[in-house]
Amino acid sequence: MTKWTLVALILFCISLSARAEVSLYSQRYISCVDNSGGIAIEMHNCIVDKTSG
């Protein structure tokens, strides 16, 4: 494989993973987790909120 083919393949894989991430989580959920400050109970509350409504 040439160097440019490898670079193109890597960029393609990165773009697929970025699209998957965007479609899996709502903006509300992402914002909730970002604002949780890494506190487990707060992150859990975001999950509960997401799954209950």
PERA-V501929 format. One record per helix or strand of 2 or more residues. SS is the DSSP state (~ for helix, > for strand). FROM is the first residue (numbers start at 1). TO is the last residue. Records with the same first field share a line. If there is no record, write none. Layout:
SS = FROM-TO  FROM-TO
This chain:
~ = 3-24  27-35  40-52
